[in-house]
Structures are given as C-alpha cells and as structure tokens.
C-alpha cells in the first residue's frame, strides 16, 4: 500500500533522509521508530505530500506522491505532531470543515462528522468549543479529522507525544480498533513501547537511514536472549556499573542515565546474574535493584543505535523515553532476585 | 491489496471557489469567537482618532484645511488599512505554527485557496473596522465634502490598499513562521510607513530627506488620494492613479512571492 524507494532529502548541509526504502502492506501497521531528528517527520511529510523529496519516490496505492499529489491527498489521512484543530470551533465544526475540504457535500460531511465523533467517544463533547477539551480529547479529535475522509492509509506522526499515560492508553485502544477494521497505518514514534504494542512491523530509523526492520519479535531476537538490569541508587554510580559489567553477558552494557539503569544482553541468564551479583558485591557499589527480564524494544533500539558503552558521551541521557513518566519501575515482566 | 476506490474531487476553478469560501468562513469564525480581537481591532483606530482630534489636533495646522478632522480621517483610514493588513502575518504564522496549515495542505484542498481565504477574511475584517472608523469620524465632526461616487471610490482605494498589504504581510508571516515575530515584524514595518507620511500632518514642514521619503512612499500617496476624493480638493485623478498603481503593484508582487513561498513550505 505504501512503497518508498531510495527517498532522500537534505536541508542545507543536513541530510535528513539518506535513501530510505520501505514497504507497508495493505491492512498492516508499520512503526517508524527513531529518536528526535532521526528523519521520521521528514519521511512523513514527504509521504503526506507536504514536502518534495530530493531523490527517490514514494507511492501510495500505486499513486506517486510527487506527480499525482492531489490523488494521494484524497487517499491519506494525516494526524501530525500537533493537535492541529481550531480552538474556537467546536469539535463538530472542525470535522465538518475537514470533510468539506475533502470534497464531501455538506450533508455527507455532517453525517460523517457525527459518525466520527461517536466513534471517538466525543459524541457528547461534539458541540463544545475545542478550547474546553483536555489534551487527550484534542488528540482524539485531531485523529478524527484524519478519519473523516475515510482514508485508505492513515499516517500518524508521534500520536502519543505529550499525552498523559491514561490518554495514551485510550488512544492506543482507538488505534487498535482502526487496525481491526483493516486500515493501513504508518506511525512514527520514539516510544518503543508504543511500537511494540501497535505495530506488525517496526522499521528503526537513525540519521536518515533505516538500520533495521522486522516484526517486534524479530528485532527482540536480535539481542539474543534475556536482559540483565541493574538499577543504581545514584546516577554517579551508573558509569562504574557499566565498567563493572563489561565482559559479562552477550554484549556491551547499556546505560540509561535517566532511570539510573544499566542493561546487559545475555543468553545465559542464571550464570550472568550470579556473576553480576558477585562483581557488584565485591565492588561495594550500592544498587537498588538487580534482575533478569525479557528484552524490550528499548534494548533492541539501544543495541542497534550503538548506544552501548557510549552512554556517558551522549548529550541527552534520554534513552528510555516513556511518555509522561520516566521508567523508574522495572518492566512488569522483570524477574527479580529473591522475589 | 483490495480494490482501490479513488474518490473524485472537483478540480480547478470550482474547488478553488468552494474551498476559499469554506476557509474564509473558518477564518472569520475564529475572529468572531475571539472577542478581544474584535474589540482591539476597533479600539486602535478609535484611539488614534481621539488622540489626534482632541490632544494634538489643536496644535496642528494643515494649509487648505479649515477643519483638521477632515485632514485627519483619510490618514487614519490608510493607517487602519495598513494595520489591518499586518494582522495577516499573525494569522498565517499562527496556522503554520499550530500545524493547521499542514493539515489543510494534506487534504485534497485547492492549495491556492488557503492564502486567498486568509487575505479575503482579513479584508472583511478591515471592512468592519473601516465602517466603525468612519462612524466614529462622523461623530467627532468629520464630513465628506464630495459627491457619493468619489467618496466610495476613496473608500474602495483604501480597502484595495489594505488588501494589497494583507498579501504583503502574508508573505511576512510565511517567512517568520511564529506569532511573536509576526507581531513584531508588523509593528516594525508599519510604524515608519505610517508616521513618516502625510498621515497626520502635511509633509511640507518635514526635513528634506524625510520629506522626500514621505512623499514617495505609498501611505502618503494613498492618503492624499483619499483626501482629494473625500474633501473634493482639486482634481483627484492623478493622486488616485498613483494610489491604485501602488496598491496593484504591491498586490501583484506580494501575491506572487507569497504563493511561491507557500509552495516551498
């Protein structure tokens, strides 16, 4: 349904996209996963006909986004990074306007707006000004605007950025509904949990290139087994723990400064855990938690983007971003020593 | 892949008019539902009328005008047209920074409609402010001393100039892209044009260099044309022609550049 070949785009001397090839099959969900500035939004803007590529091409349902942009626009629905809705219009007025701009006759645009409002659980709030909506409601309305034209392909640029955890879960269950209804969806995210939860396939983008693609499980298998996780009691110990654990497990330890955690891929969970415990005890570094768990996409992401061992050089220690809450608690499937 | 249904969308001229009307209505609704905007748009020119009519007016003598208010009002009408136009920069920047422009551009909308609707809505707003301004002028002693037709022509030229300025400031809004800069750019561009001009007093007594600038620039030209047309002094032909040439020139240049800039956003 979406087919991108060799897409390139530069802004001045910055190469935002350096040759991206991507395919999304009809009725499937692809998550384009990457950090801020990796090129996700540039790709989305080209796909949504907002920006022309320097080289390469993208087709939506066989229609070229550059040569027949107008047809493509009638096939897609875009929910951008902002809730791009008008504050001083009601939810319904926003949707009717979008419907009319899709070319629907007035009556049909109204009917469609009501239908979408109901589906998004905004039926009661439809006639209130958007100014009175919560952040989650705005985001849902924005999503609604992209649904009004019954698009074949839904494009969502960081749908849950800035949402509180509850709104995020609501949004996800809505997206689940679209997926069940057979909508083809391309979404970008920097939240690995989100890609894991929603996507059939994940493409990891870094510095304008795809560095990996596959199902979430494929990607998790790349890390080879389980993950050892140590949580320090203070951020200053994180680097010492990285040094301490180097040489153990099946790869390099990865630091997450914000959560004060060090993770280490391992294929021999018990041996690695015992060895790590011994080293930690001998070193006398106080730790808050130690355990082995199944790998998350976070770990895959960090391994793929080569963050391992280089954690202390990173300008932004924002390696495990979960929207709205720093991951202070270990993943729910973590198995802890002694519990 | 299932069958692809491509919905037909009326193209070209028809979609341009429909979409322009839809978006103009949207822009006007947004203004109408922001009472502070409506009030502020009206208060600015009224303050200037009162200030110059009653505070400074007594000390300003303009040769050829026994009543200063008759000189003042056409000046404030041009000032209002220019200020009205500068609000386009804010509107354009606001839509851009909120992602609304991207939404409209991602729809099968006629893209030319987006800017056309912006300037059209601002023209309607200007019409409202201008009507209010003239009413206030009449209350404080301003009178038209000419026949209806030339007076209407004068108001028409003021609106045309305002519309041209809307396009100019649409271009500014597309370049600065955020509301604060757009507001600032509006002030910085409009103030010298309004005050180094024949807006409030004759340019005759200005220092040489300033006078040369003031006489050459469009605000003076449009204000003079408006005075000739409302006051009935001399033959209004040449001044009106100057004013129209300036306005149409700005309109064509700014609209071309803004459309070009918009395509590359």
Interface residues (C-beta under 8 A of the other chain):
Chain A: X1 X25 X26 X45 X48 X49 X50 X61 X62 X63 X70 X71 X73 X74 X75 X76 X78 X80 X81 X82 X83 X84 X85 X86 X88 X89 X93 X97 X98 X100 X101 X102 X103 X129 X145 X149 X152
Chain B: X1 X2 X4 X6 X7 X8 X9 X10 X11 X15 X18 X19 X22 X23 X26 X29 X30 X33 X34 X98 X99 X100 X102 X103 X104 X105 X106 X107 X108 X109 X265
